[in-house]
């Protein structure tokens, strides 16, 4: 249950204070709980296709054509290259992905979906749409748009913080 803001709450900026911080009022904690629920539901729906969240992310990115190397997937998904490699090992063993060494640079290994991999990856958008729509079932369109806008602002703020801390470290 969301508690009303105290009358002396800031208009912008410092919404949290150490002495009054509680997880049930934490944006980060609540986003993590929502994400955990979304991933759990998606995993359940993709289980008949023998893929998990960690596996369907690279499958879908390969289908979209955004990435075709481990390094590109790692950057795009913000996942450790080792974890991507392990997921790709499992996908390759299932016959969903194949690796092809570059003829231009032997250090580079390109990734490609097999026909079966394309078929499984094509199911991901429908599953995610169903799961997300379930989580948004009692939202009005304006509320959904507002939430998207607010989350995009948080992403922008986070990128600005990351950029600022990167400059400070230099």
BALOBA-1460 file (C-alpha; in Angstrom, 3 decimals):
// residues 170
<rec num="1" residu="x" x="0.000" y="0.000" z="0.000"/>
<rec num="2" residu="x" x="1.394" y="3.397" z="-0.954"/>
<rec num="3" residu="x" x="1.635" y="5.830" z="1.902"/>
<rec num="4" residu="x" x="0.744" y="9.462" z="1.217"/>
<rec num="5" residu="x" x="3.652" y="11.874" z="1.096"/>
<rec num="6" residu="x" x="4.172" y="13.909" z="4.249"/>
<rec num="7" residu="x" x="3.326" y="17.579" z="3.892"/>
<rec num="8" residu="x" x="7.005" y="18.531" z="4.236"/>
<rec num="9" residu="x" x="8.077" y="16.165" z="1.410"/>
<rec num="10" residu="x" x="10.464" y="17.717" z="-1.117"/>
<rec num="11" residu="x" x="9.019" y="18.948" z="-4.396"/>
<rec num="12" residu="x" x="12.022" y="17.557" z="-6.306"/>
<rec num="13" residu="x" x="15.197" y="15.690" z="-5.473"/>
<rec num="14" residu="x" x="15.738" y="13.921" z="-2.162"/>
<rec num="15" residu="x" x="12.704" y="11.685" z="-1.743"/>
<rec num="16" residu="x" x="14.499" y="9.181" z="0.487"/>
<rec num="17" residu="x" x="16.255" y="9.723" z="3.796"/>
<rec num="18" residu="x" x="18.250" y="7.061" z="5.657"/>
<rec num="19" residu="x" x="16.090" y="7.151" z="8.805"/>
<rec num="20" residu="x" x="12.823" y="6.807" z="6.928"/>
<rec num="21" residu="x" x="13.821" y="4.422" z="4.129"/>
<rec num="22" residu="x" x="11.668" y="1.302" z="3.860"/>
<rec num="23" residu="x" x="11.796" y="-1.267" z="1.028"/>
<rec num="24" residu="x" x="8.023" y="-1.159" z="0.474"/>
<rec num="25" residu="x" x="8.413" y="2.501" z="-0.527"/>
<rec num="26" residu="x" x="11.593" y="1.986" z="-2.584"/>
<rec num="27" residu="x" x="11.250" y="2.485" z="-6.336"/>
<rec num="28" residu="x" x="14.212" y="0.151" z="-6.900"/>
<rec num="29" residu="x" x="12.795" y="-2.606" z="-4.700"/>
<rec num="30" residu="x" x="9.353" y="-2.372" z="-6.306"/>
<rec num="31" residu="x" x="10.815" y="-2.375" z="-9.842"/>
<rec num="32" residu="x" x="12.869" y="-5.443" z="-8.941"/>
<rec num="33" residu="x" x="9.736" y="-7.228" z="-7.625"/>
<rec num="34" residu="x" x="7.828" y="-6.368" z="-10.805"/>
<rec num="35" residu="x" x="10.719" y="-7.512" z="-13.003"/>
<rec num="36" residu="x" x="11.034" y="-10.744" z="-11.024"/>
<rec num="37" residu="x" x="7.326" y="-11.432" z="-11.546"/>
<rec num="38" residu="x" x="7.537" y="-10.641" z="-15.276"/>
<rec num="39" residu="x" x="10.558" y="-12.919" z="-15.733"/>
<rec num="40" residu="x" x="8.980" y="-15.738" z="-13.746"/>
<rec num="41" residu="x" x="5.787" y="-15.593" z="-15.823"/>
<rec num="42" residu="x" x="7.740" y="-15.385" z="-19.092"/>
<rec num="43" residu="x" x="9.924" y="-18.340" z="-18.061"/>
<rec num="44" residu="x" x="6.778" y="-20.358" z="-17.279"/>
<rec num="45" residu="x" x="5.269" y="-19.577" z="-20.676"/>
<rec num="46" residu="x" x="8.502" y="-20.265" z="-22.565"/>
<rec num="47" residu="x" x="9.238" y="-23.507" z="-20.680"/>
<rec num="48" residu="x" x="7.468" y="-25.658" z="-23.314"/>
<rec num="49" residu="x" x="10.061" y="-24.346" z="-25.801"/>
<rec num="50" residu="x" x="12.892" y="-25.320" z="-23.417"/>
<rec num="51" residu="x" x="14.293" y="-21.793" z="-23.069"/>
<rec num="52" residu="x" x="14.717" y="-19.499" z="-20.071"/>
<rec num="53" residu="x" x="14.913" y="-15.723" z="-19.707"/>
<rec num="54" residu="x" x="18.706" y="-15.749" z="-19.957"/>
<rec num="55" residu="x" x="18.406" y="-17.747" z="-23.176"/>
<rec num="56" residu="x" x="15.507" y="-15.981" z="-24.878"/>
<rec num="57" residu="x" x="17.098" y="-12.539" z="-24.606"/>
<rec num="58" residu="x" x="19.990" y="-13.391" z="-26.955"/>
<rec num="59" residu="x" x="17.642" y="-15.408" z="-29.184"/>
<rec num="60" residu="x" x="15.374" y="-12.406" z="-29.619"/>
<rec num="61" residu="x" x="18.245" y="-9.964" z="-30.171"/>
<rec num="62" residu="x" x="19.683" y="-12.272" z="-32.831"/>
<rec num="63" residu="x" x="16.259" y="-12.469" z="-34.486"/>
<rec num="64" residu="x" x="16.012" y="-8.661" z="-34.561"/>
<rec num="65" residu="x" x="19.428" y="-8.497" z="-36.210"/>
<rec num="66" residu="x" x="20.742" y="-5.990" z="-33.647"/>
<rec num="67" residu="x" x="23.684" y="-8.129" z="-32.583"/>
<rec num="68" residu="x" x="25.600" y="-11.019" z="-34.039"/>
<rec num="69" residu="x" x="28.621" y="-11.439" z="-31.749"/>
<rec num="70" residu="x" x="29.070" y="-12.233" z="-28.060"/>
<rec num="71" residu="x" x="30.555" y="-8.774" z="-27.471"/>
<rec num="72" residu="x" x="27.610" y="-7.028" z="-29.157"/>
<rec num="73" residu="x" x="25.064" y="-9.096" z="-27.198"/>
<rec num="74" residu="x" x="26.904" y="-8.432" z="-23.963"/>
<rec num="75" residu="x" x="26.877" y="-4.666" z="-24.577"/>
<rec num="76" residu="x" x="23.277" y="-4.554" z="-25.770"/>
<rec num="77" residu="x" x="21.886" y="-6.691" z="-22.955"/>
<rec num="78" residu="x" x="24.265" y="-5.317" z="-20.285"/>
<rec num="79" residu="x" x="25.151" y="-8.877" z="-19.301"/>
<rec num="80" residu="x" x="28.628" y="-10.210" z="-18.573"/>
<rec num="81" residu="x" x="30.251" y="-11.800" z="-21.683"/>
<rec num="82" residu="x" x="30.863" y="-15.000" z="-19.709"/>
<rec num="83" residu="x" x="27.162" y="-15.321" z="-18.874"/>
<rec num="84" residu="x" x="26.239" y="-14.698" z="-22.528"/>
<rec num="85" residu="x" x="28.742" y="-17.349" z="-23.617"/>
<rec num="86" residu="x" x="27.244" y="-19.898" z="-21.190"/>
<rec num="87" residu="x" x="23.712" y="-19.115" z="-22.454"/>
<rec num="88" residu="x" x="24.909" y="-19.459" z="-26.051"/>
<rec num="89" residu="x" x="26.569" y="-22.790" z="-25.230"/>
<rec num="90" residu="x" x="23.181" y="-24.094" z="-24.035"/>
<rec num="91" residu="x" x="21.364" y="-22.615" z="-27.047"/>
<rec num="92" residu="x" x="23.895" y="-24.164" z="-29.410"/>
<rec num="93" residu="x" x="23.524" y="-27.552" z="-27.685"/>
<rec num="94" residu="x" x="19.734" y="-27.267" z="-28.231"/>
<rec num="95" residu="x" x="20.290" y="-26.564" z="-31.921"/>
<rec num="96" residu="x" x="18.908" y="-23.009" z="-31.734"/>
<rec num="97" residu="x" x="22.109" y="-21.046" z="-32.426"/>
<rec num="98" residu="x" x="25.219" y="-21.701" z="-34.453"/>
<rec num="99" residu="x" x="28.597" y="-20.044" z="-34.281"/>
<rec num="100" residu="x" x="30.527" y="-19.111" z="-37.411"/>
<rec num="101" residu="x" x="34.112" y="-17.874" z="-37.323"/>
<rec num="102" residu="x" x="34.616" y="-14.656" z="-39.296"/>
<rec num="103" residu="x" x="36.581" y="-15.040" z="-42.499"/>
<rec num="104" residu="x" x="37.815" y="-11.438" z="-42.189"/>
<rec num="105" residu="x" x="39.022" y="-11.718" z="-38.569"/>
<rec num="106" residu="x" x="39.480" y="-15.173" z="-37.053"/>
<rec num="107" residu="x" x="39.184" y="-13.745" z="-33.533"/>
<rec num="108" residu="x" x="35.545" y="-12.817" z="-34.222"/>
<rec num="109" residu="x" x="32.806" y="-15.417" z="-33.984"/>
<rec num="110" residu="x" x="29.477" y="-14.512" z="-35.562"/>
<rec num="111" residu="x" x="26.250" y="-15.888" z="-34.173"/>
<rec num="112" residu="x" x="23.301" y="-17.025" z="-36.257"/>
<rec num="113" residu="x" x="19.936" y="-18.521" z="-35.456"/>
<rec num="114" residu="x" x="19.088" y="-21.920" z="-36.864"/>
<rec num="115" residu="x" x="15.645" y="-22.403" z="-38.399"/>
<rec num="116" residu="x" x="14.459" y="-23.850" z="-35.082"/>
<rec num="117" residu="x" x="16.066" y="-20.927" z="-33.226"/>
<rec num="118" residu="x" x="14.180" y="-18.455" z="-35.433"/>
<rec num="119" residu="x" x="10.914" y="-20.268" z="-34.737"/>
<rec num="120" residu="x" x="11.449" y="-20.140" z="-30.949"/>
<rec num="121" residu="x" x="12.675" y="-16.518" z="-31.022"/>
<rec num="122" residu="x" x="9.591" y="-15.510" z="-33.002"/>
<rec num="123" residu="x" x="7.419" y="-16.645" z="-30.061"/>
<rec num="124" residu="x" x="9.165" y="-14.314" z="-27.578"/>
<rec num="125" residu="x" x="7.333" y="-11.062" z="-28.483"/>
<rec num="126" residu="x" x="3.919" y="-12.705" z="-28.106"/>
<rec num="127" residu="x" x="4.831" y="-14.221" z="-24.753"/>
<rec num="128" residu="x" x="6.271" y="-10.950" z="-23.459"/>
<rec num="129" residu="x" x="3.246" y="-8.986" z="-24.697"/>
<rec num="130" residu="x" x="0.906" y="-11.382" z="-22.897"/>
<rec num="131" residu="x" x="2.931" y="-11.276" z="-19.673"/>
<rec num="132" residu="x" x="3.290" y="-7.483" z="-19.714"/>
<rec num="133" residu="x" x="-0.388" y="-6.991" z="-20.537"/>
<rec num="134" residu="x" x="-1.235" y="-9.231" z="-17.579"/>
<rec num="135" residu="x" x="0.846" y="-7.055" z="-15.273"/>
<rec num="136" residu="x" x="-0.842" y="-3.937" z="-16.678"/>
<rec num="137" residu="x" x="-4.351" y="-5.401" z="-16.729"/>
<rec num="138" residu="x" x="-6.021" y="-2.747" z="-14.583"/>
<rec num="139" residu="x" x="-4.088" y="0.231" z="-15.985"/>
<rec num="140" residu="x" x="-5.731" y="2.845" z="-18.147"/>
<rec num="141" residu="x" x="-3.877" y="3.746" z="-21.389"/>
<rec num="142" residu="x" x="-2.915" y="7.148" z="-19.947"/>
<rec num="143" residu="x" x="-1.454" y="5.482" z="-16.838"/>
<rec num="144" residu="x" x="0.578" y="3.097" z="-19.005"/>
<rec num="145" residu="x" x="1.894" y="6.024" z="-21.063"/>
<rec num="146" residu="x" x="2.735" y="7.972" z="-17.906"/>
<rec num="147" residu="x" x="4.578" y="4.992" z="-16.415"/>
<rec num="148" residu="x" x="6.602" y="4.580" z="-19.617"/>
<rec num="149" residu="x" x="7.452" y="8.268" z="-19.556"/>
<rec num="150" residu="x" x="8.499" y="8.175" z="-15.891"/>
<rec num="151" residu="x" x="10.640" y="5.062" z="-16.396"/>
<rec num="152" residu="x" x="12.294" y="6.662" z="-19.439"/>
<rec num="153" residu="x" x="13.086" y="9.714" z="-17.293"/>
<rec num="154" residu="x" x="14.637" y="7.456" z="-14.650"/>
<rec num="155" residu="x" x="16.755" y="5.752" z="-17.332"/>
<rec num="156" residu="x" x="17.902" y="9.166" z="-18.575"/>
<rec num="157" residu="x" x="18.714" y="10.287" z="-15.005"/>
<rec num="158" residu="x" x="20.626" y="7.056" z="-14.395"/>
<rec num="159" residu="x" x="22.644" y="7.519" z="-17.587"/>
<rec num="160" residu="x" x="23.464" y="11.082" z="-16.524"/>
<rec num="161" residu="x" x="24.636" y="9.817" z="-13.109"/>
<rec num="162" residu="x" x="26.752" y="7.110" z="-14.751"/>
<rec num="163" residu="x" x="28.257" y="9.659" z="-17.130"/>
<rec num="164" residu="x" x="28.969" y="12.110" z="-14.292"/>
<rec num="165" residu="x" x="30.570" y="9.424" z="-12.111"/>
<rec num="166" residu="x" x="32.659" y="8.288" z="-15.081"/>
<rec num="167" residu="x" x="33.974" y="11.828" z="-15.534"/>
<rec num="168" residu="x" x="34.667" y="12.134" z="-11.810"/>
<rec num="169" residu="x" x="36.716" y="8.910" z="-11.872"/>
<rec num="170" residu="x" x="38.845" y="10.191" z="-14.775"/>
